[in-house]
Each structure stands twice: as structure tokens, then as C-alpha cells.
């Protein structure tokens, strides 16, 4: 582990300690998994990072059995991978994973807009995510801009008002965040999409769901192509 990687992991564990209060009095595996999933979605744990049971248990104040069950849940969601006699690691995606993630995103996000019905639409959370991304970009904090972009797409899917869709997209978008780490220049990757996010929310505010869906379709294809072009042919597992 390099010094930079160790520092990032230490910061991530500090963030987990702050999340401890979210567990309340009952630290079920599902709640622990939700916290870890959220931290992966925020980019706190990089692909290939080994997750120390001892340090995470200490940060969250949970038992090893609870943490291991949370690991099992996240492994089933393809966010983690267990290696015999080595431990549990944040998964490294393949190019095929990226293709499949975007296939799911088109099926879910575009359908959410297609099925909106009559305006006006409840786009408050979508707009808030756009504004958060613009604020992070203005400050030059591209890590937070990436997080805001994930929130934007979660909010778009959330327009379907379906708890099952929300659960599905939380896992899909957390998995997508693992792919963002391959982009050497996060500003170059994320900055052009800020204006496109704003355009989509304005189109929804104008009551044009079909137009927003068309914009989103082109957007997703451009994003998919960028990631695939940047992806190593044989990522290290």
C-alpha cells in the first residue's frame, strides 16, 4: 500500500466513524452495508482497496459477524470481492461491467422520464443535485462534483417514485462510481456534463419529459463511450 493510498483509507475510516451515529442502537448488517455503499458511491474507497475488518469494526462499533454479513451483501451487489486468505476488497470493474451498467441506466433512467405523465414535475432534488455539482466545480472540488453527478442521476430515477427502482439505482450508481477512478483528469470528464445536467432539469421544468429523455439518451451514450475509451483493456483484479 502506497503512502497516498494509506492516507485515503485513513480519511475514509474517519468518515465511517462519523457515520457511526447513523446506526442507532441496532447495527444490523443492512444498515452497515448501506453506510459502506454510500461511502463507495461518494468515492471514499478506491477500487482494489483492501477493507480491514478490524479498522472498520472499530470505526463503526460493530461486531465482525455483522460486518462480514454486510460484506456478503455488498459482494452480492458486485461492489466488493472476497479473495481466499487475502480478505475483502473493493471491486475493480471491467469494460464489460461498464457496458452492462450503462445498459441498465438507459433502461431505468430513460424509462423514469418517459413515464412521468403530465407536468409539472417534482424536480426539486434533481435541481439541488445540479446546483451542488455547479458549486463543487466552481470551487474546483471535482470529487464532490462527481458525487453530485451521482446524486443527479439517482434523483432522475427517483422521479419514478418507486422504492424498488431507488434501491436498484443506489447499487448501480455506487458501482458506476468505481469506474470514475480511471479518469486521469476528472475535471475534463465531469465539467462538460454540468451544462447538460442543467439543460435536462430546465427541460423538465418546462414540462417537456420527452425532450429530457432524448437529451439523457445522448448524454448516457457519450458518457459510456468516454469511459470505455479510457478503460484499460485488462484491469488488475
Residue pairs with C-beta under 8 A, 6 or more apart in sequence:
1 9
1 50
5 46
5 49
8 44
8 46
8 49
9 45
9 49
11 44
12 39
12 44
12 45
13 55
13 56
13 59
14 59
15 39
15 44
16 35
16 36
16 39
16 56
16 59
16 60
17 59
17 60
19 35
19 38
19 39
19 60
20 59
20 60
20 61
22 31
22 35
23 31
23 32
23 35
23 60
23 61
23 62
24 31
27 60
27 61
27 62
27 63
27 66
28 66
29 66
29 67
29 69
29 70
29 72
29 73
30 70
30 73
32 60
32 62
32 66
32 67
32 69
32 70
33 70
33 73
33 74
35 60
36 45
36 56
36 70
36 74
36 79
37 74
37 77
37 79
37 170
37 171
37 174
38 174
39 45
40 74
40 79
40 90
40 174
40 177
40 178
41 147
41 150
41 170
41 173
41 174
41 177
42 147
42 150
42 177
43 143
43 146
43 147
43 177
43 180
43 181
45 51
45 90
46 90
46 181
47 90
47 91
47 92
47 93
47 178
47 181
48 89
48 90
48 92
48 236
49 89
49 90
50 86
50 87
50 88
50 89
51 71
51 80
51 87
51 88
51 89
51 90
52 87
53 64
53 67
53 68
53 87
53 88
56 67
57 63
57 64
57 67
60 67
71 80
71 82
71 88
74 80
75 81
75 82
75 88
77 171
77 174
77 175
78 91
78 97
78 171
78 175
79 90
79 91
79 171
79 174
79 175
79 178
80 88
80 89
80 90
80 91
81 88
81 89
81 91
81 237
82 88
82 89
83 89
90 178
91 175
91 178
92 178
92 235
92 236
92 237
93 101
93 175
93 178
93 179
93 235
94 231
94 235
95 228
95 231
95 233
95 235
97 175
97 179
98 179
98 224
98 227
98 228
98 231
99 224
99 228
101 172
101 175
101 176
101 179
102 220
102 221
102 223
102 224
104 168
104 172
105 153
105 172
105 176
105 220
106 217
106 220
108 157
108 160
108 165
108 168
108 169
108 172
109 153
109 156
109 157
109 169
109 216
109 220
110 213
110 216
110 217
110 220
111 160
112 156
112 157
112 158
112 159
112 160
112 165
113 156
113 159
113 204
113 209
113 212
113 213
113 216
114 209
114 210
114 213
115 160
116 159
116 209
119 207
119 209
120 205
120 207
121 159
121 204
121 205
121 207
121 209
122 159
123 155
123 159
123 201
123 204
123 205
125 151
125 155
125 158
126 152
126 155
126 156
126 159
126 200
126 201
126 204
127 201
127 205
128 151
128 155
129 148
129 149
129 151
129 152
129 154
129 155
129 197
130 148
130 152
130 194
130 197
130 198
130 201
132 144
132 148
132 151
133 145
133 148
133 149
133 152
133 190
133 194
133 197
134 194
134 198
136 142
136 143
136 144
136 145
136 147
136 148
137 145
137 187
137 190
137 191
137 194
140 187
142 186
142 187
142 190
143 186
145 186
145 190
145 191
145 194
146 177
146 180
146 186
146 190
149 190
149 193
149 197
150 173
150 174
150 176
150 177
152 197
153 169
153 173
154 166
154 169
154 170
154 173
156 200
156 216
157 165
157 166
157 169
158 165
158 166
158 169
179 227
179 231
180 186
180 189
182 227
182 230
182 231
182 232
183 189
183 227
183 230
184 230
189 226
193 219
193 223
196 215
196 219
199 215
200 212
200 215
200 216
200 219
203 211
203 212
203 215
204 212
